[in-house]
């Protein structure tokens, strides 16, 4: 990792944490959960988990678009590339 990469990751992490705790971000995630909550926790007729239905994939893709949109806006607002943000996630985990 270069000094520039190290600086970028360390600089971005506090920005991302603040953003993920922001009222707008939390509201958006809560709205998504409310919209799709009734489609989760599917049980079979025997009362056992029936696995993951195929329909969950489309919901996941919508969720991914929502999250990506938030982070793309954050990157644009603070003047960094979205790839730097994803690298920050990878490196800090």
C-alpha positions in Angstrom: 0.0 0.0 0.0 1.4 3.4 -0.9 1.4 6.4 1.4 -1.3 8.0 -0.8 -3.5 4.9 -0.4 -2.9 4.9 3.3 -3.9 8.6 3.6 -7.0 8.1 1.5 -8.3 5.2 3.5 -7.6 6.8 6.8 -9.2 10.1 5.6 -12.3 8.5 4.2 -13.3 6.2 7.0 -14.5 8.9 9.5 -16.4 10.6 6.6 -18.2 7.3 5.8 -18.9 6.5 9.4 -20.5 10.0 9.9 -22.5 9.6 6.8 -23.8 6.1 7.7 -25.0 7.5 11.0 -26.6 10.5 9.4 -30.4 11.1 9.6 -30.7 10.9 5.8 -28.9 7.6 5.4 -30.6 6.0 8.3 -34.0 7.2 7.1 -33.4 5.8 3.6 -32.4 2.4 4.9 -35.4 2.3 7.3 -37.8 3.2 4.5 -36.3 0.4 2.3 -36.7 -2.1 5.2 -40.3 -1.0 5.8 -41.1 -1.4 2.1 -39.8 -5.0 1.9 -40.1 -6.3 5.4 -43.2 -8.3 4.7 -41.4 -10.3 2.0 -38.8 -11.7 4.3 -38.9 -14.6 6.8 -40.7 -17.1 4.6 -41.5 -20.4 6.3 -42.6 -23.6 4.8 -45.9 -25.3 5.7 -44.1 -27.4 8.2 -42.9 -24.2 10.0 -39.3 -24.7 9.0 -37.2 -22.2 7.0 -37.8 -22.8 3.3 -34.5 -21.3 2.2 -33.9 -18.2 0.2 -36.6 -17.5 -2.4 -35.4 -16.4 -5.9 -37.4 -13.1 -5.4 -34.9 -12.0 -2.8 -32.3 -11.4 -5.5 -34.3 -8.6 -7.1 -34.8 -7.0 -3.6 -31.1 -7.4 -2.9 -30.3 -5.7 -6.3 -32.5 -2.8 -5.3 -30.8 -2.5 -2.0 -27.4 -2.6 -3.6 -28.5 0.2 -6.0 -29.7 2.3 -3.0 -26.4 1.8 -1.1 -24.3 2.4 -4.2 -26.3 5.6 -4.9 -25.6 6.9 -1.4 -21.9 6.2 -1.6 -21.5 7.6 -5.1 -23.2 10.8 -3.9 -20.9 10.9 -0.9 -17.8 10.4 -3.0 -18.9 13.1 -5.4 -19.7 15.5 -2.6 -16.2 15.1 -1.0 -14.3 14.9 -4.3 -13.0 11.3 -4.2 -13.4 8.4 -6.5 -15.9 5.7 -5.6 -13.2 3.1 -6.0 -11.2 4.8 -3.2 -14.3 4.4 -1.0 -14.7 0.7 -1.7 -10.9 0.2 -1.2 -11.4 1.9 2.2 -14.1 -0.6 3.1 -12.0 -3.5 2.0 -8.9 -2.3 3.8 -10.6 -1.4 7.1 -12.5 -4.7 7.5 
